[in-house]
């Protein structure tokens, strides 16, 4: 199952990693995560595993994809995978 997260500032996320449960502070290796960032130097895209501290450029921040991915993964039957694609850009209209 592939889920797309898209939006503005709230979708980018500025939560503090220290506020997450310990289990979510580490990579969620079973969840592929593709994200695109837009900044002053253009865009870049990456495919990795879901974990906090990626697209915001700040290793202590996370977005809604962290708890979203964990919740979906736990709710699905065993053997069904989850992948997340995210595009979010703050300060946009």
C-alpha positions, 0 to 999 in steps of 0.5 A: 500500500502506498500513501501520499502525504501532501501539503504546506507547513503542517505537512512539513512538520516541526515536532521535536524528535525528543517528544516522540516515543523512543521506538519512533526516534529510530528508523522504521526499516520496514517502511519505504519513504520517498520525499521531495524538498524544495528550497533556495537551491531547487528540489531534491528527492530521496528514497530511504526508510522512514525516520525523523530528521530528514526533509526539514534539514534539522535532525531534531525535527519530524513531520506527521509521516512518522506517527502516520507510518507507524500507525498504518503499519501496525493496523495492517495485517501481517505481510502487508507493507506500507510505503509513504510518498511525501511532498510538502512545502511550507510558506506556500499558497 
